[in-house]
């Protein structure tokens, strides 16, 4: 009898093993969500959304933010084409995951119980390998937070004008990205309202205005959005690796909102970039 029980247990184990290694997920294995025609459904992603597959033509979607998907039902098309409550499967792909949800039309009279906001949790994610050389936003943010924990006594470079100063404390690199730890200090009694922080490659010496060359660089990541500060504002900016000659420099331009319009420029030498530390 014991041998028979052992054989049965072994059989179930083998069946379970093959089921896990089948390489597919059945529809019953993904979450089911009821959606109403009266409201939109929003999916909140922990990282930027790269791809969305909507199941039917009468379901429309948009990305109002990089990590927010909004979908809704076109009621006119629904009446013409809908024959059942099954709306199909919506697929959402981020930088490092794929998530799928089975959509059902909520029954009449129960629209107030349908979902309006879904947070994409780790339990709903299927992991994906990033493209070669690509670093996920979550990893970039993690490195930026690590830099904030470090305290640097002597900045690499500093600039001050009219009571506002800027300094570069640290430079790190990973892959094709450069992380810049930049702090702004306000020694005046007036609050500084940041309009924008711009990055550009500029000539060190300008002989004639007509010969000046300026190449603007867009950061791929900023730990914090521009804000107002009374005393200090520290942020981590991430740009793609750049190469330029010793006759040029990386210029960080800070500008204030109207009507005050105080400005400040911080010049970063190429040597500071090529000698960046590694994570």
Buried (B, 14 or more C-beta within 10 A) or exposed (E): EEEEEEEEEEEEEEEEEEEEEEEEEEEEEBEEBBBBBEBBBBBBBBBBBBEBEBBBEBBBBEBEEEBBBBBBBBEEBBEEEBEEEBBBBBBBBBBBBBBBBBBBBBEEEEBEEBBEEBEBEEEBBEEBEEEEEEBBBEBBBEBBEEBBEEEEEEBBBBBEEEBBBBBBBBBBBBBEBBBBBBBBBBEEEEEBBBBEBBBBBBBEEEEEEEEEEEEEBEBBBEBEEBEEBEEEBBBBBBBEEBEBEEEBBBBBBBBBBEEEEBEBBBBBBBEBBEEBEEE
